[in-house]
C-alpha cells in the first residue's frame, strides 16, 4: 500500500527548497526509487511538501539521504506525518 508523507518545516523558503533539490540531484536522489508523487506548496518562508511513496522501505531509504541534506540547507523538516494512502485521483 502506498503511503503519504507530509512535511511542514519550521521554516523553508524557495531558495532553501531549490538548494535541497540541487543537493538531492547531486547525491543521485532527485528521483528516488518508489516516489510516486511530489508536491511543494505554500508561500514565503512557509513552504511545505507532500510526497507519495510506494512503500515504507523506499521512503526510509530516501530519508537516509534527505535528512543530512535538509540539515546542510538549514531546514528543520519537523516530524513528518506518514499515513497510508486510501486513493489517488489523477487529473486528465
C-alpha positions as CSV (number, residue, x, y, z in Angstrom):
1,X,0.0,0.0,0.0
2,X,1.3,3.5,-0.9
3,X,2.0,6.0,1.9
4,X,1.6,9.7,2.0
5,X,4.3,11.8,3.7
6,X,3.6,15.4,4.7
7,X,6.4,17.7,5.8
8,X,5.7,21.0,7.5
9,X,9.1,22.5,8.1
10,X,9.5,25.1,10.8
11,X,10.6,27.5,8.0
12,X,11.5,26.8,4.4
13,X,11.7,29.3,1.5
14,X,12.1,28.8,-2.3
15,X,15.8,29.3,-2.1
16,X,16.3,26.6,0.5
17,X,13.9,24.2,-1.3
18,X,15.8,24.7,-4.6
19,X,19.1,24.1,-2.8
20,X,17.7,20.9,-1.3
21,X,16.6,19.7,-4.8
22,X,20.1,20.5,-6.2
23,X,21.8,18.6,-3.4
24,X,19.4,15.6,-3.9
25,X,20.2,15.6,-7.6
26,X,23.9,15.7,-6.9
27,X,23.5,12.7,-4.5
28,X,21.6,10.7,-7.1
29,X,18.4,11.0,-5.2
30,X,16.5,13.6,-7.2
31,X,14.0,11.0,-8.4
32,X,14.2,8.4,-5.6
33,X,13.1,4.8,-6.0
34,X,9.4,4.4,-5.2
35,X,8.4,8.0,-5.1
36,X,5.1,8.3,-7.0
37,X,4.3,11.9,-6.4
38,X,6.0,15.1,-5.1
39,X,4.4,18.5,-4.4
40,X,5.8,21.6,-2.8
41,X,3.3,24.3,-1.9
42,X,3.0,27.4,0.2
43,X,4.4,30.9,0.2
44,X,7.3,32.9,1.5
45,X,9.0,31.0,4.4
46,X,6.2,28.6,4.8
47,X,6.8,26.1,2.0
48,X,5.5,22.5,2.7
49,X,6.0,19.2,1.0
50,X,3.7,16.3,0.3
51,X,5.1,13.0,-1.2
52,X,3.7,9.7,-2.0
53,X,5.9,6.6,-1.8
54,X,5.1,3.1,-2.9
55,X,6.5,1.5,0.3
56,X,7.8,2.5,3.7
57,X,11.1,0.8,2.9
58,X,11.6,3.1,-0.1
59,X,10.7,6.2,2.0
60,X,13.2,5.0,4.7
61,X,16.0,4.7,2.1
62,X,15.2,8.2,0.8
63,X,15.2,9.6,4.3
64,X,18.8,8.4,4.8
65,X,19.8,10.8,2.0
66,X,17.3,13.6,2.7
67,X,17.9,14.2,6.4
68,X,21.5,15.2,6.1
69,X,20.7,17.4,3.1
70,X,18.0,19.3,4.8
71,X,20.3,19.9,7.8
72,X,23.0,21.2,5.4
73,X,20.4,23.5,3.9
74,X,19.5,24.8,7.4
75,X,15.9,23.4,7.1
76,X,14.3,21.6,10.1
77,X,11.7,19.5,8.3
78,X,9.9,18.8,11.6
79,X,8.3,15.5,12.3
80,X,6.7,14.2,9.1
81,X,3.2,12.9,9.1
82,X,3.1,9.5,7.4
83,X,-0.2,7.7,6.7
84,X,-1.5,5.0,4.3
85,X,-2.9,6.4,1.1
86,X,-6.5,5.4,0.5
87,X,-6.9,6.7,-3.0
88,X,-5.1,8.8,-5.7
89,X,-7.1,10.6,-8.3
90,X,-5.1,11.9,-11.2
91,X,-6.5,14.7,-13.4
92,X,-6.5,14.3,-17.2
